[in-house]
Amino acid sequence: MKSSWKVSWLLVCLFLTGCQMSVLNPAGRVAEEQSRLIIFSFAVMMIILLVVFVLFFRFLWRYREDSRIERPPHTQENDNKKLEITWTVLPLLVLLLLAVPMLMQTYSLETKTTQEEMTIEVTGQQYWWRFDYPDENIRTAQELHLPANTNITFELNTEDVIHSFWIPQLGGKKDAIPGRTNELHLETGRPGVYEGKCAELCGAAHTDMRFQVVVHEEEDFTDWVEAAGQDVTPEENETVQEEGARVFQENCLACHAADGAATKNDQGPNLALYGERDKISGSFANDEEQLKAFLRHPNNFKPSTDMPAYNNLSREEMDALVNYLHGLTRENVQGGSD
């Protein structure tokens, strides 16, 4: 009895694996088209499966051991041309039924739209994502901001291994391959917050290589761009009065910028408007205690990360640093308090 319960729980776990992200709840035109194609393909395959099961159980019952049906002697002669033609032609028709709409949609998605597009350069790294907005001249990481109802071209690159860029509710995935630039064309839909991730095994922390996508109304997106572009990153030799900024300058500035306007300090994720982010590194709740724990022991949260452990900071310094990072918000940045 206990073993059957274990098997049942194992099956439940297998079926629930990967259910943290919504795949069949589209929020954009491309995702809607792909969702319809998935449902259509699934329906065709379920019809085939139903036919196979019906025939299977029919023959199982018809030719059961105690049945009285006449059984002609078995021969090796191919004496039923109609059946042979049927089971040759039907699979070809099913393949065409599935292949034609899939190829047509794939071609349409690989073709640039004639409408005006927004371009975003995406760079995958172990284990985080960098986003560059060339027209807006800003950079951010781990949280992608987009305007609603807009055609987007993502130019995908990687600085190490192969990654796969995927936002399920906006559309399909595409690989970022070393040494080349791939393009992915999507269209945002309604405003909201959506999950994205790397869909290609890329190392020990692959499962935590996630990011959030925030789709704004046009006016709100313009406000975000303006705030993210404010120059608030301390200079290396600058005299900083605020304690949190000083701790950031002495410990974090070599790898991280605090605003999207910075063109250096890019060895680690850009922290523009970090105080408005819901997640740490795209995966963990961005609250005060969690952030302190992450800064002290990042490898406990993300295995194989290059970020060093900041367990050398005093309690006062850690409090000041966390307050500084959580203070990187639109209100503070545009108000000039940073």
N, C-alpha and C positions, 0 to 999 in steps of 0.2 A: 504493500500500500504506500509506504514511504517513498519507494523508488518511483512509482507512478506520479506522485506529487512533484518529485524533483524534475522528472521529464516534462511535466506540464508547465512548471515555472520556467524551465529552460526554453521551451517553445514560446512562451509569452515574452520572455526577454528578447529572443531573436526577432520576433515580430515587431517589438517596440523599438528596436535599435534604429537610431537615426530619426526618431520622431520629434526631436527637439526643434526642427526647422520645418516650416510649412512649405510644401512643394506644390500642392494642388490648390492653392489659394492665391491666384494671380492678382497682381496689382498694377499691371502694365499690359500694353497691347501684345508685345512679343510673348510674354508669359501666358496670356490668354490663348494665343494661337497654339503654343506648345502644349498647354493643358488640354485643349480640345483634341490635339493629335494623340496625346497619351491615352485619353479616354476612348477615342475611336479605336486605337490599336488594341487596347485592353478588351473592348467589347467584341472585336473580331476574334481575338484569341479565346475569349470565354465561350463564344458560340462554337468554335472548333472543339474546345475541350468538352462542352456539353454533348456534342454529337459523338465524340469518341467514347465518353462515358456511357451514353445510351446504347451504342452498338456493343460495347464491352459487356455490359450487364445483360443485354438481350441474348448474346451468344453464350454467356456464362450460364444463363438459365435454360436456354434452348438445348444446349448440349451437356447438361449436367449428367452425372453418372447414372441416375435412375430414370432418365427420360426415355420414352419409347420412340423417339424420332428415328427415322431410318437414316443410317450412316453409310453413304456409298464408300466404296474402297478408295483409299488415297492414291492419287496418280501424280506424276511429275509433268503431265501434259499441260501446256498453256492453252486451255480451251475456252477462255472467256475474255475475248478481246475488249468487250465493252468495259469490264471492270478494270482491265489494265490501262485503258485510255483514261478512264475516270480518275484513278488514283495517280495518274501522271499529270493530267491537265489541271485538276483542282488545286494542288499545291502551287502550281505556277500562277493561277488566278489569284490565290490568296497572297502570294508574294507581290504581285503587281498591285493588288488592292492596298497593301501596306507601304510598298516602296514609292509609288507615284506621289501621293500627298506628302510623304516625308521628304523626298527629293525636292519637290516644289518649294516646300517651306524652308528647307536648308538653303536652297539657292536664293530665296528672297531675303533671308536673314543675313546672308553674306554680301548682299548688294547694298551699297550705300543708298539711303533715301535721298530724294531730291530736295527735301525740306532742310532748313537750316539746322545744323547740329552743334552740340556742345562737345568739345574734346577734353578728355581727362586721361592723363598718363598714369598708368598703374604699374607699380614695381613691387614684385614679390620678393621677400627676403625671409630667411629662417630666423624667427617665425612671426613675421608681421607684414603689413601692407602699407606702402607709401602712395599717396595720391597727390598728383601735381595738376594744377589748373593753369595751363599756359596763358589763356586769355585773361584770367584774373590775376595772374602772377602771384599765386599763393600755393602753399604746400601744407598738407596735413597727413595724418596717419591713423589707421585703425578705426576711424569713423569717417565715412564717405557722405558728403552732403550734396544733394541734387535738387534742382527745381522740378516741380510737378509738370506732367504732360509735356515732356521735352525729349527730343531725340538725342541720345548720348552715344558717342563713339569712344570706347575705351581702348587705348593703345597699351597692350600688355607686354611687359618686360620682366625679367628676373635677373638678380645679381648673383645667384648661386645655382640651385637645382631647379628642376621643373616644378612649377606650381600650377594650380588650376583655379581660375577666378570664377566664383559662382554666387549669384544672388537669386535663389530659387523663385522668389515671388516677382522678380522682374524679368527673368529669362534664363536661358541655358548657360552652360559653363564653357569656358575655353581655356586651353593651356597657355601658360607663360613659359616660353622656352628660351634657354640661354642662347645669346647670339642672334636673336631675331625678334621682330615686333609683330605680334598678332593683333588683329582688330576684332572687337566684339561690339555689335550694334544692338542697343536696347532702347526701349522707350519707357520713361517713367509714367506712372499713372497718378493715382490719388495720393495725397500727402500721407505720411505715416513713417513708422520705424520698422525696418526690415533687417533680417539677419543675412550675413554673407559669410563665406568660408572658403578655405582652400580645399578643393575636392580631389587632390592628388597627393598620395602619400609622399611626404617630403622630409621625414625625419622624426625624431623622438617626440617633438611637441606639435606634430601635425594636427592632432585633434583640437588643439587650442589656437590654431592659426585662423581665428575668426575676426570678423569686423561687423560694425553696425552701419546700416544705410539709413540716413535721415532724408526723406523727401519733403521739401518745403513748398509752401505757396510762394509765388514769384517774389512778392515783397519781402517775405521773411528770409528767403534765400539771399536776396540782395543785402539785407541787414547782416546776415551771417558772414558773407564775403567781406563786407566792410570791416567788421569786427575782427575776423581772422587775419586780415591784412595789416592790423595795427602793429607797429614795431614796439614790442615790449620785452624782448629778450635782452637780458643784461650783457654788456660787453665784458670781455675777460678782465680788463684792467680798470673797469669802471668802479667808482666808489658807490656802493649800494647801502642805503640807509636801512631798508627793511630787512629784518632778520631772515625771513623765509627766502627772499631773493638772494641774500648772501649765501645761504646754505645751498641753494640751487646753483649759484654761480660757481661755488667751490667744488661741488660734487657731481653735478649733472650736465653742466654747460658743454663739456667736451663732446658729448654725444647727442644732446637734446636741445632743440630750440623751443622757446615758449610761445612763438607766434608763427603764423603762416607766411610772413614776409621774409623770414630769415632764409638766406641762401647757403649758409654753412651750418655747422653743428647738426649734421644729418646722418651720423652713424647709427643713431637710434631713432625711434619714432618721434615725429614732430608733435608737440604737446599744445598746439593752438587751441584755445578755449577748452582746456582740459577739465575745468570745473563744471562744464555742462554735459560731460559725457556720463552715460549711465554705466559703462563697463570699463574695467581695468583691462587693458590689452585685448579688448573686444570680447572678453569671456567672463570676467568676474565682477560682481557688484562693486561699484565705485563709492564705497562708503569709507569713513575715516579709519576705522579699525582694519578693514580689509586692505586699504592702501598702505597703511603702516606695515602690516605683515608682508605684503608683496615687496615693499622696498627693502625690508630687512632680509628676506629670504626668497628672492624671485624664482629660484630653481624649484622651490616647493610648489609653485603654481604653474611654472612653465619649464619642463625639463629641457636641458641643453641650451637655454637662453644665454646669450653673451653678456647680459647685464650682470654686473657684480653685486654682491650682497652689501647693503649699507647698514650692517649691524654695528658699525663703529660710531654712529651718530648718537648723541645723548638724547634723552627723552625730550628735552626742550628743543633741540635742533630738529628732531623728527616732527614734533608738533608744528614747528614753524614752517618746515618744508611742505607738510601736508596742507596746512592752511594756505600757503602760497599757491600750490597747485590747484586746490579747490577754489581759489579766488580768481583763477583765470576764466572769467565769464564775460559775456558781452557787456553787461552792465558796468563791471569794473574796468575793463579794457577801454571801452569808449568813454568812460567817465574820467579816465586818466589816473586812476588810483594806483595802477601798477607802473 
